[in-house]
Structures are given as C-alpha cells and as structure tokens.
Amino acid sequence: MTPLPIRALIHMVSAFAVENGLCLGQSLCSEKSNEITAIPQLLELLIIKGCSVAIDAMGCQTEIAQQIIAKEADYILAVKDNQKELHTQVQKMFNITKPSVISIDEDLGHGRVETRKCSIIDDLTFFDSDKERKCRKPMVMNIGLFDNFYYPII
C-alpha cells in the first residue's frame, strides 16, 4: 500500500453568529498567507451593519478595524504581544487610569473556583496623549482588561 502524500492542514477563518449558533462564512488562508489577509476577505462578504465583530489578537490590525467601521459595525479586538507598542500603552493605561466599570463573575465547578474580572476604561485621556494613537481616536471608544483566576478547591 502506497502512503498518502503529506499535506498541510487547511487553515480557515470563520464568522460565527454566537446567538444563533450559525457559521456565517469562511475564508481559506492561503499557504503563503495568514489570518491577517483572510479576515478582510471574509468581512467583505458579510453584511455586518449594526453588529459587533469580535476578533482574536491576530486580527488586531488598523486596516481591519477601519474596514469594520466602514461597514457600520462595532468591533472588539484582543490586544496581546503581537502589537507590542499598543499592548504596552494599554497596560500603562490600567496602571494610571481608574476603570469606570468593573464586573466580576465567579463559578464553582470542576474542582476549582474560577473568577473572571472585566475592567473597562472609557476615559482615554492617557491614550490620547500619544501622537500616533491620536489619529486612531475615533476608532477607539473603550478599552477593556479581562482577567481569569483559578483557585483549586481543597
């Protein structure tokens, strides 16, 4: 028996309507590309006016945010170390600025207590002081920090 040739796995970007449990569309990431090029292609196909679009850290790109705004939608983008300067600015904000909203949720299960904390800052004065960020100000309305803590039940 002849072995099958080794092939790369298919890498897809999907749009999912959480409330309805439906996949709205998918875009294939080409072999020499990544999510950053596939996300705009997928967004182009979707009618997202009035919707909130959530994308992981890979999609935290100015052009993607601008495309979502142009389609009259809102966005939630994760910021991690792939955007080092922005990530540092956000961390500094939470060290200097008091959050306007803090929500804490706790669950007990699976032998542990899980605490999820969400802090929101809508006073972007510190953020506005950075010249590079000033040009993006209309795009950023709030900044949130999400923390998860796990404690084993003894």
LOTI-647171 format. One line per 5 residues: number of its first residue (from 1); their letters; for each residue x, y, z of C-alpha. Coordinates in pm, 1 decimal. Layout:
LOTI-647171
NUM) A) X Y Z | ...
end
This chain:
LOTI-647171
1) MTPLP) 0.0 0.0 0.0 | 137.2 341.3 -101.2 | 134.7 603.1 176.4 | -63.4 919.1 115.0 | 140.5 1232.8 45.8
6) IRALI) 189.6 1461.2 343.5 | -13.0 1778.7 303.6 | -52.6 2088.2 513.6 | -368.4 2125.4 714.7 | -632.4 2365.0 589.5
11) HMVSA) -632.6 2692.2 781.7 | -968.6 2873.3 779.4 | -1108.8 3195.0 922.5 | -1477.5 3174.1 1016.8 | -1751.3 3421.1 1102.6
16) FAVEN) -1984.1 3277.9 1364.8 | -2316.0 3418.0 1493.2 | -2292.8 3316.8 1858.2 | -2654.5 3392.2 1949.1 | -2789.9 3181.6 1663.0
21) GLCLG) -2517.9 2916.5 1661.5 | -2458.1 2965.4 1288.2 | -2145.6 2983.6 1076.1 | -2198.2 3289.7 853.4 | -1897.3 3240.6 631.3
26) QSLCS) -1547.0 3107.3 597.5 | -1233.3 3218.1 417.9 | -936.3 2997.8 339.1 | -593.2 3121.6 443.9 | -359.7 3058.9 153.4
31) EKSNE) -40.4 2863.1 218.6 | 179.0 3174.1 196.9 | -55.3 3393.5 396.0 | -230.4 3410.5 732.4 | -543.1 3534.0 908.4
36) ITAIP) -446.6 3898.8 856.7 | -516.1 3866.6 483.7 | -809.6 3623.6 513.8 | -1010.9 3831.8 765.1 | -1063.2 4131.8 530.4
41) QLLEL) -1171.4 3895.2 251.5 | -1430.0 3737.3 480.2 | -1551.5 4074.2 612.4 | -1603.6 4190.3 254.0 | -1857.2 3909.3 201.3
46) LIIKG) -2060.9 3978.2 515.3 | -2337.5 4226.8 592.1 | -2236.0 4336.7 941.9 | -2407.2 4676.3 976.8 | -2513.7 4722.2 1339.5
51) CSVAI) -2329.1 4409.8 1455.1 | -2040.1 4366.3 1695.8 | -1742.5 4182.6 1548.4 | -1500.9 4012.0 1790.2 | -1160.2 3904.9 1660.4
56) DAMGC) -862.4 3749.9 1838.8 | -522.1 3917.4 1867.8 | -408.6 3814.6 1518.5 | -682.2 4037.6 1373.9 | -588.2 4342.0 1583.2
61) QTEIA) -489.6 4548.8 1280.9 | -574.9 4912.1 1198.3 | -691.5 4821.6 847.4 | -927.6 4553.6 979.0 | -1075.9 4794.6 1236.0
66) QQIIA) -1123.7 5057.7 963.0 | -1296.8 4803.7 738.2 | -1539.0 4709.7 1016.8 | -1616.6 5077.1 1087.2 | -1668.8 5142.4 714.6
71) KEADY) -1929.9 4864.0 717.1 | -2106.8 5044.8 1007.0 | -2030.1 4779.5 1266.6 | -1854.7 4782.2 1603.2 | -1553.6 4573.8 1696.1
76) ILAVK) -1388.2 4406.0 1990.3 | -1023.1 4330.0 1919.8 | -789.2 4142.2 2150.3 | -453.0 4308.0 2212.9 | -157.1 4089.3 2300.1
81) DNQKE) 218.5 4097.2 2246.5 | 179.9 4076.9 1868.4 | 111.8 4453.8 1893.7 | 387.4 4533.1 2144.0 | 356.5 4913.2 2146.9
86) LHTQV) -23.5 4908.9 2170.6 | -11.6 4635.3 2436.0 | 233.0 4843.0 2643.1 | 11.1 5153.1 2609.9 | -296.1 4959.9 2726.1
91) QKMFN) -106.1 4816.2 3024.0 | 12.0 5166.9 3120.2 | -346.0 5294.2 3099.4 | -464.9 5038.8 3352.4 | -179.7 5135.3 3586.8
96) ITKPS) -268.6 5506.9 3567.3 | -643.5 5529.1 3496.1 | -921.5 5400.5 3720.9 | -1169.8 5177.5 3534.8 | -1521.0 5320.5 3501.3
101) VISID) -1680.6 4974.8 3509.2 | -1568.3 4657.3 3684.3 | -1763.6 4333.5 3659.7 | -1671.7 4016.7 3849.5 | -1821.4 3672.9 3788.6
106) EDLGH) -1742.5 3356.9 3987.0 | -1813.6 2993.8 3905.7 | -1763.0 2684.5 4116.4 | -1703.2 2357.1 3936.7 | -1453.1 2100.9 3813.1
111) GRVET) -1272.3 2110.8 4147.3 | -1195.2 2479.9 4134.3 | -1328.2 2832.0 4174.5 | -1295.7 3043.4 3861.4 | -1313.5 3421.3 3890.0
116) RKCSI) -1346.9 3632.2 3576.5 | -1293.5 4006.4 3603.9 | -1366.2 4264.9 3334.5 | -1248.0 4624.3 3378.8 | -1344.3 4896.7 3129.8
121) IDDLT) -1182.0 5237.0 3079.2 | -1370.0 5495.5 2877.6 | -1154.1 5795.4 2977.4 | -893.5 5776.3 2704.0 | -704.2 6092.1 2807.0
126) FFDSD) -381.2 5897.9 2861.4 | -428.8 5715.0 2532.4 | -489.2 6044.9 2351.2 | -156.3 6188.4 2469.6 | 32.3 5954.9 2237.3
131) KERKC) 54.3 6127.5 1896.6 | 38.5 5803.9 1697.9 | -278.5 5697.8 1879.3 | -446.6 6039.1 1838.2 | -510.2 5967.6 1471.4
136) RKPMV) -689.4 5646.3 1574.9 | -900.8 5813.0 1847.0 | -1232.9 5798.7 1657.1 | -1179.0 5423.9 1623.6 | -1125.5 5353.9 1994.6
141) MNIGL) -1412.1 5422.2 2234.6 | -1331.9 5197.4 2534.2 | -1053.8 4969.5 2644.8 | -1116.5 4657.2 2849.8 | -898.1 4426.7 3053.1
146) FDNFY) -1007.9 4069.2 3113.2 | -850.7 3859.4 3387.5 | -919.6 3496.2 3477.7 | -815.4 3348.4 3810.7 | -839.2 2981.3 3911.7
151) YPII) -827.1 2851.3 4267.3 | -836.7 2477.5 4344.0 | -1095.4 2359.8 4594.6 | -913.4 2183.7 4876.0
end
